[in-house]
Amino acid sequence: MRRISAIFIAVCMVIVAASIGAGLYLGLGIDATLSAVAALGALTVMALYNTIANRLRDRSELGDQIADLSRGTADLARQVAETSRRLNALEGNVNATINRARGAVDPLAAEIGELGSLVRQLADTVAMHEAALHGTGVASRPSAAAQNSAASEDMPLALSENDAVTGARRFQGLSREGIADMIGRAADANRIDLYLQPIVTLPQRKVRYYEAMSRLRTEDGDIIPAGDFIDYAETFGLMPKIDNMLVFRCVQVTRRLQLKSRDVGLFCNVSASTLTDAAHFRQFLDFASANRALGSALMFEFTQEAYRAFGPIEQESLSALAECGFRFSMDHVTDLRMEPKELADRHFRYLKVPAKLLLNKAANAHSDIHPEDLADLLARSGIDLIAERIESESMVLDLLDYDVRFGQGFLFSPPRPVRAEALSTAAGEAGQPMTPGLMAAAAPTG
């Protein structure tokens, strides 16, 4: 619109200037040249006037706009100040509300703490009475039977506790060579049996993992725990062969467990000597690579003593297993002098610590890690803490204060042998080719 008006004014000025020149030439008889100069001068004067008038008008409008902007800025400043005042008042109200709520909750927290102490004392008293009853032979533990029954229902692959053979004669009257010969014959005859013990969540006590344990079954049917024959097997170089057999069975069991629940895993104990035995470890690694799909459900477990003695060969073997997708666990922990970041870098995702070690404040006074901070510190490195060898309810209550999420021990269930039909069925479901070193593991039980 302003452009059209400017064109109109310019046209008008040209017409007026032409009219003045024509009037001078025609009406007054002035020379045409002088008339044209006069007309041009009149046009110039009008143009200058119009330009100056427009600039004065624009300056006035700009001044009005600046004044309006100043007034708007002042209003905005007043609104910001008012908003800040309201926020300060609201923050004061919130703080006052929080303080009132805290004052109401603190007495409840104190009462809950007192109730926890009373429950702990009650559990200790019950444990003392149970021990006294067992010592006098007056009564038995019906609650323990109920726990064992419940655990048996959660362990579909295991026999009931009454089906397990106990009371082994160990190696009485045998020389070291005789013991080695007995272990060797048991391995050749496939009499190294697999036992399972559940690892449960705390405090829900839902089965989350199982630990696979080996038991030697003698020709007479006696059962010898792993702790009694492992040292002899290590000394005479039999552990790699036994480990290969157990790993094959653990794969079978893991496949069976995965069919029932994808959330349940299995810990398989492996000897450090297996990692350094070139021939057996090659078979071990080939079989693990063929079953890499189970990497998230099958964890290989090493003792703390073995881990601290690992050399370059063992570390290289661990890396090879980690490349297949498997992760590791450490058990038989005797002290808390460790670096979680280093364990995580070497693909350890679980740490099993005896409950008594965690709860022994005197023994941990000079430890690198305080037990109450252990679970949180390990979690920052992606490692789960498992308290093992839990034997009483009072231990569970104390461990909950340490944020322990998983527990294992005779309180929940003793180790139970895997049913033979479970292994044979799992072997058919696995459908995996076996290396020569693992052929003995699939042989019928002798």
C-alpha positions as CSV (number, residue, x, y, z in Angstrom):
1,M,0.0,0.0,0.0
2,R,2.8,2.4,0.9
3,R,4.5,1.7,-2.5
4,I,1.3,2.6,-4.4
5,S,0.9,5.8,-2.5
6,A,4.5,6.7,-3.2
7,I,4.0,6.1,-6.9
8,F,0.9,8.2,-6.9
9,I,2.6,11.1,-5.1
10,A,5.5,11.0,-7.6
11,V,3.1,11.1,-10.5
12,C,1.3,14.0,-8.9
13,M,4.6,15.9,-8.4
14,V,5.6,15.4,-12.1
15,I,2.1,16.7,-13.2
16,V,2.4,19.7,-11.0
17,A,5.9,20.5,-12.2
18,A,4.8,20.1,-15.8
19,S,1.8,22.4,-15.2
20,I,4.1,25.1,-13.8
21,G,6.4,24.8,-16.8
22,A,3.5,25.0,-19.2
23,G,1.9,27.9,-17.4
24,L,5.2,29.9,-17.6
25,Y,5.6,29.1,-21.3
26,L,2.0,29.5,-22.5
27,G,0.6,32.1,-20.1
28,L,3.6,34.4,-19.4
29,G,5.4,33.8,-22.7
30,I,8.7,32.8,-21.1
31,D,11.2,31.0,-23.1
32,A,10.7,27.2,-23.3
33,T,14.2,26.5,-21.8
34,L,13.6,28.6,-18.8
35,S,10.1,27.2,-18.4
36,A,11.6,23.6,-18.4
37,V,14.3,24.6,-15.8
38,A,11.6,26.2,-13.6
39,A,9.5,23.0,-13.9
40,L,12.6,20.8,-13.0
41,G,13.4,23.0,-10.0
42,A,9.8,22.8,-8.8
43,L,9.9,19.0,-9.1
44,T,13.2,18.9,-7.2
45,V,11.8,21.0,-4.4
46,M,8.7,18.8,-4.1
47,A,10.8,15.7,-4.1
48,L,13.1,17.0,-1.3
49,Y,10.1,18.0,0.7
50,N,8.4,14.6,0.3
51,T,11.6,12.8,1.3
52,I,12.2,14.9,4.4
53,A,8.5,14.5,5.4
54,N,8.7,10.7,5.1
55,R,11.8,10.5,7.2
56,L,10.3,12.6,9.9
57,R,7.2,10.4,9.9
58,D,9.3,7.2,10.0
59,R,11.3,8.5,12.9
60,S,8.1,9.3,14.8
61,E,6.7,5.8,14.2
62,L,10.0,4.2,15.2
63,G,10.0,6.2,18.4
64,D,6.5,5.1,19.2
65,Q,7.5,1.4,18.5
66,I,10.5,1.8,20.8
67,A,8.3,3.2,23.5
68,D,5.9,0.3,23.1
69,L,8.7,-2.2,23.3
70,S,10.0,-0.5,26.5
71,R,6.6,-0.7,28.1
72,G,6.3,-4.4,27.1
73,T,9.8,-5.2,28.5
74,A,8.8,-3.5,31.8
75,D,5.6,-5.6,31.9
76,L,7.6,-8.8,31.2
77,A,10.1,-7.9,34.0
78,R,7.2,-7.4,36.4
79,Q,5.6,-10.8,35.4
80,V,9.0,-12.6,35.8
81,A,9.4,-11.1,39.3
82,E,5.9,-12.1,40.2
83,T,6.5,-15.7,38.9
84,S,9.8,-15.9,40.9
85,R,8.1,-14.8,44.0
86,R,5.4,-17.4,43.6
87,L,8.0,-20.2,42.9
88,N,9.8,-19.2,46.1
89,A,6.6,-19.4,48.1
90,L,5.8,-22.8,46.5
91,E,9.2,-24.1,47.3
92,G,8.9,-23.1,50.9
93,N,5.5,-24.9,51.1
94,V,7.0,-28.0,49.5
95,N,9.9,-28.1,52.0
96,A,7.5,-27.6,54.9
97,T,5.4,-30.5,53.6
98,I,8.4,-32.7,53.2
99,N,9.6,-31.9,56.7
100,R,6.2,-32.7,58.1
101,A,6.1,-36.0,56.2
102,R,9.6,-36.9,57.4
103,G,8.6,-36.1,60.9
104,A,5.7,-38.5,60.6
105,V,7.7,-41.3,58.9
106,D,10.7,-41.3,61.2
107,P,8.9,-42.8,64.1
108,L,7.5,-45.5,61.8
109,A,11.0,-46.3,60.6
110,A,12.3,-46.5,64.1
111,E,9.4,-48.9,65.0
112,I,10.2,-51.1,61.9
113,G,13.8,-51.2,62.9
114,E,12.8,-52.4,66.4
115,L,10.5,-55.0,64.9
116,G,13.4,-56.2,62.7
117,S,15.6,-56.6,65.8
118,L,12.9,-58.5,67.6
119,V,12.4,-60.8,64.6
120,R,16.1,-61.4,64.5
121,Q,16.2,-62.3,68.2
122,L,13.2,-64.6,67.7
123,A,15.0,-66.4,64.9
124,D,18.1,-66.8,67.0
125,T,16.0,-68.2,69.9
126,V,14.2,-70.6,67.6
127,A,17.5,-71.8,66.1
128,M,18.9,-72.3,69.6
129,H,15.8,-74.3,70.6
130,E,16.0,-76.4,67.4
131,A,19.7,-77.1,68.1
132,A,18.8,-78.1,71.7
133,L,16.1,-80.4,70.5
134,H,18.4,-82.1,68.0
135,G,21.0,-82.5,70.6
136,T,18.6,-84.3,73.0
137,G,16.9,-86.3,70.2
138,V,13.5,-85.3,71.6
139,A,12.0,-83.8,68.4
140,S,12.7,-83.4,64.7
141,R,12.3,-80.6,62.2
142,P,9.0,-80.7,60.4
143,S,9.7,-77.3,58.8
144,A,12.9,-78.6,57.2
145,A,11.0,-81.5,55.7
146,A,8.5,-79.0,54.3
147,Q,11.3,-76.9,52.8
148,N,12.9,-80.0,51.3
149,S,9.6,-81.0,49.8
150,A,9.0,-77.6,48.3
151,A,12.6,-77.5,46.9
152,S,12.0,-80.9,45.4
153,E,9.0,-79.6,43.5
154,D,11.1,-76.7,42.2
155,M,13.8,-79.1,41.0
156,P,12.1,-81.3,38.3
157,L,15.4,-82.8,37.2
158,A,16.5,-84.0,40.7
159,L,15.6,-87.0,42.8
160,S,14.1,-86.5,46.2
161,E,16.5,-86.3,49.1
162,N,15.6,-89.8,50.3
163,D,16.7,-91.2,46.9
164,A,20.3,-90.0,47.3
165,V,22.8,-92.4,48.7
166,T,24.9,-91.1,51.6
167,G,27.3,-92.4,54.1
168,A,30.3,-93.1,51.9
169,R,33.3,-95.0,53.3
170,R,35.6,-92.5,51.5
171,F,39.0,-94.0,50.7
172,Q,39.7,-95.9,53.8
173,G,42.6,-98.3,53.6
174,L,43.7,-97.2,50.0
175,S,47.0,-95.8,49.0
176,R,47.3,-92.7,46.8
177,E,47.8,-94.9,43.7
178,G,44.8,-97.0,44.7
179,I,42.7,-93.8,45.1
180,A,43.8,-92.6,41.7
181,D,42.9,-96.0,40.2
182,M,39.4,-95.9,41.8
183,I,38.8,-92.4,40.5
184,G,40.0,-93.4,37.0
185,R,37.8,-96.5,37.0
186,A,34.8,-94.4,38.1
187,A,35.4,-91.9,35.3
188,D,35.7,-94.6,32.7
189,A,32.6,-96.3,33.9
190,N,30.6,-93.0,33.9
191,R,30.2,-93.1,37.7
192,I,30.8,-89.4,38.3
193,D,27.3,-88.4,39.0
194,L,25.8,-84.9,38.6
195,Y,24.0,-83.2,41.5
196,L,22.1,-80.0,41.5
197,Q,21.6,-77.4,44.3
198,P,19.3,-74.5,43.7
199,I,20.2,-70.8,44.0
200,V,17.2,-68.8,45.0
201,T,16.2,-65.1,45.0
202,L,16.0,-63.3,48.4
203,P,13.6,-62.8,50.0
204,Q,11.2,-64.5,47.6
205,R,13.1,-67.8,47.5
206,K,12.3,-68.4,43.8
207,V,14.7,-70.7,42.1
208,R,16.8,-68.6,39.7
209,Y,19.9,-70.8,39.1
210,Y,21.3,-74.3,39.9
211,E,24.8,-75.2,40.7
212,A,26.1,-78.5,39.3
213,M,28.2,-80.6,41.7
214,S,30.0,-83.8,41.1
215,R,29.8,-86.9,43.2
216,L,31.9,-90.1,42.8
217,R,29.8,-93.3,43.0
218,T,31.9,-96.3,44.0
219,E,31.4,-99.9,42.8
220,D,29.7,-100.6,46.1
221,G,27.2,-97.7,45.7
222,D,28.8,-95.4,48.2
223,I,28.7,-91.7,47.3
224,I,31.9,-89.6,47.7
225,P,31.6,-85.8,47.7
226,A,33.7,-83.7,45.3
227,G,35.7,-82.2,48.2
228,D,37.0,-85.7,49.0
229,F,38.3,-86.7,45.6
230,I,39.0,-83.5,43.6
231,D,42.4,-83.0,45.1
232,Y,43.4,-86.6,44.2
233,A,42.0,-86.1,40.7
234,E,44.0,-82.9,40.3
235,T,47.2,-84.5,41.5
236,F,46.9,-87.4,39.0
237,G,45.7,-85.3,36.1
238,L,42.2,-86.7,35.9
239,M,40.3,-83.5,36.2
240,P,40.3,-82.5,32.5
241,K,38.6,-85.8,31.6
242,I,36.1,-85.4,34.5
243,D,35.4,-81.8,33.6
244,N,34.7,-82.7,29.9
245,M,32.2,-85.3,31.1
246,L,30.5,-82.9,33.5
247,V,30.3,-80.1,31.0
248,F,28.6,-82.4,28.5
249,R,26.0,-83.3,31.2
250,C,25.6,-79.7,32.2
251,V,24.8,-78.8,28.6
252,Q,22.2,-81.5,28.6
253,V,20.6,-80.3,31.8
254,T,20.8,-76.6,30.7
255,R,18.9,-77.5,27.5
256,R,16.3,-79.3,29.6
257,L,16.0,-76.3,31.9
258,Q,15.7,-73.9,29.0
259,L,12.7,-75.8,27.7
260,K,10.9,-75.2,31.0
261,S,12.0,-71.6,31.7
262,R,14.4,-69.2,29.9
263,D,15.1,-67.5,33.2
264,V,16.9,-70.4,34.9
265,G,20.6,-70.9,34.5
266,L,23.2,-73.4,35.6
267,F,26.7,-73.0,37.2
268,C,29.3,-75.6,36.2
269,N,32.5,-76.0,38.2
270,V,35.6,-76.2,36.1
271,S,39.2,-77.0,37.3
272,A,42.1,-74.7,36.4
273,S,44.0,-77.7,35.1
274,T,41.4,-78.2,32.4
275,L,42.3,-74.7,31.0
276,T,46.0,-75.7,30.7
277,D,45.5,-79.2,29.2
278,A,45.9,-78.6,25.5
279,A,44.2,-81.7,24.2
280,H,41.3,-81.8,26.6
281,F,40.7,-78.0,26.5
282,R,40.5,-78.1,22.7
283,Q,37.7,-80.6,22.9
284,F,36.2,-78.6,25.7
285,L,36.3,-75.4,23.6
286,D,35.0,-77.1,20.5
287,F,32.0,-78.4,22.4
288,A,31.4,-75.0,24.1
289,S,31.5,-73.3,20.7
290,A,29.0,-75.8,19.3
291,N,26.7,-74.8,22.2
292,R,27.3,-71.1,22.2
293,A,23.5,-70.6,22.2
294,L,23.5,-71.5,25.9
295,G,26.1,-68.8,26.7
296,S,23.5,-66.8,28.7
297,A,22.3,-69.7,30.7
298,L,25.5,-71.8,31.4
299,M,28.2,-70.2,33.6
300,F,31.6,-71.7,34.2
301,E,32.8,-71.5,37.8
302,F,36.4,-71.2,39.2
303,T,37.6,-71.0,42.8
304,Q,39.3,-67.8,44.1
305,E,42.5,-69.7,44.8
306,A,42.6,-71.0,41.2
307,Y,41.8,-67.5,39.8
308,R,44.7,-65.9,41.7
309,A,47.1,-68.6,40.3
310,F,46.0,-68.0,36.7
311,G,48.8,-67.5,34.3
312,P,48.9,-66.4,30.6
313,I,47.6,-69.8,29.4
314,E,44.6,-69.8,31.7
315,Q,43.8,-66.2,30.8
316,E,43.9,-67.0,27.1
317,S,41.6,-70.0,27.7
318,L,39.2,-67.8,29.6
319,S,39.2,-65.3,26.7
320,A,38.5,-68.1,24.2
321,L,35.4,-69.2,26.2
322,A,34.3,-65.6,26.6
323,E,34.4,-65.2,22.8
324,C,32.0,-68.1,22.6
325,G,29.5,-66.0,24.7
326,F,30.1,-67.7,28.1
327,R,30.5,-65.9,31.4
328,F,32.2,-66.9,34.6
329,S,31.6,-67.1,38.3
330,M,34.0,-67.3,41.3
331,D,33.3,-69.4,44.4
332,H,35.2,-70.6,47.5
333,V,36.0,-67.0,48.4
334,T,38.1,-66.8,51.5
335,D,38.6,-63.0,51.7
336,L,37.3,-59.8,50.1
337,R,40.6,-58.5,48.7
338,M,39.6,-58.2,45.1
339,E,39.0,-55.6,42.4
340,P,35.5,-55.9,40.9
341,K,36.5,-53.9,37.7
342,E,39.3,-56.4,37.0
343,L,36.8,-59.3,37.4
344,A,34.3,-57.7,35.1
345,D,37.0,-57.1,32.5
346,R,37.7,-60.8,32.5
347,H,34.0,-61.6,32.0
348,F,33.2,-62.7,35.6
349,R,29.5,-61.9,36.2
350,Y,28.9,-63.7,39.5
351,L,30.7,-63.8,42.9
352,K,29.8,-66.4,45.5
353,V,30.8,-65.5,49.0
354,P,30.1,-67.7,52.1
355,A,27.4,-66.2,54.3
356,K,29.6,-66.5,57.4
357,L,32.3,-64.6,55.7
358,L,29.9,-61.7,54.8
359,L,28.5,-61.6,58.3
360,N,31.9,-61.9,60.1
361,K,32.6,-58.3,61.0
362,A,35.8,-59.1,62.9
363,A,37.3,-61.0,59.9
364,N,36.3,-58.2,57.5
365,A,37.6,-55.3,59.7
366,H,40.8,-55.0,57.6
367,S,39.2,-56.0,54.3
368,D,39.5,-53.9,51.1
369,I,35.7,-53.9,50.8
370,H,33.2,-53.6,53.5
371,P,30.6,-56.4,53.3
372,E,27.7,-54.0,53.5
373,D,29.0,-52.2,50.4
374,L,30.0,-55.3,48.5
375,A,26.7,-56.0,46.6
376,D,26.4,-52.3,45.4
377,L,30.1,-52.2,44.4
378,L,29.9,-55.4,42.4
379,A,26.6,-54.3,40.8
380,R,28.4,-51.2,39.4
381,S,30.7,-53.6,37.5
382,G,27.8,-55.8,36.4
383,I,28.5,-58.6,38.9
384,D,25.8,-60.3,41.0
385,L,26.6,-61.3,44.6
386,I,25.4,-64.8,45.7
387,A,25.6,-65.7,49.4
388,E,26.3,-69.4,49.7
389,R,26.3,-71.9,52.6
390,I,23.2,-70.4,54.2
391,E,22.2,-72.6,57.1
392,S,19.7,-70.6,59.2
393,E,16.9,-68.1,58.9
394,S,18.8,-65.6,60.9
395,M,21.5,-65.6,58.3
396,V,18.9,-64.7,55.7
397,L,17.6,-61.7,57.7
398,D,21.1,-60.4,58.2
399,L,22.0,-60.8,54.5
400,L,18.9,-58.8,53.5
401,D,20.4,-55.9,55.3
402,Y,23.4,-56.2,52.9
403,D,21.2,-56.1,49.8
404,V,22.1,-59.7,48.8
405,R,19.7,-60.8,46.1
406,F,20.6,-64.5,45.7
407,G,21.2,-67.2,48.3
408,Q,22.3,-70.9,48.2
409,G,22.6,-73.4,51.0
410,F,21.1,-76.3,52.9
411,L,18.5,-74.0,54.3
412,F,16.8,-74.0,50.9
413,S,17.8,-77.5,49.7
414,P,20.7,-79.9,49.8
415,P,22.3,-81.0,46.5
416,R,20.3,-83.8,44.8
417,P,21.3,-86.2,42.0
418,V,19.9,-85.6,38.5
419,R,17.6,-88.4,37.3
420,A,19.1,-90.6,34.6
421,E,16.1,-90.3,32.4
422,A,16.4,-86.5,32.5
423,L,20.0,-86.7,31.1
424,S,19.0,-89.3,28.5
425,T,16.0,-87.2,27.3
426,A,18.1,-84.0,27.3
427,A,20.7,-85.8,25.2
428,G,18.1,-86.7,22.6
429,E,16.8,-83.1,22.6
430,A,20.3,-81.6,22.3
431,G,21.1,-83.3,19.0
432,Q,24.7,-82.0,19.2
433,P,27.6,-84.0,17.8
434,M,30.0,-85.1,20.5
435,T,33.8,-84.9,20.3
436,P,35.8,-88.1,21.1
437,G,36.7,-86.8,24.6
438,L,33.0,-86.5,25.4
439,M,31.9,-89.8,24.1
440,A,32.3,-91.4,27.6
441,A,29.8,-88.9,29.0
442,A,27.0,-90.3,26.9
443,A,27.6,-93.9,27.7
444,P,25.0,-95.7,29.8
445,T,25.5,-95.5,33.5
446,G,27.5,-98.4,34.8
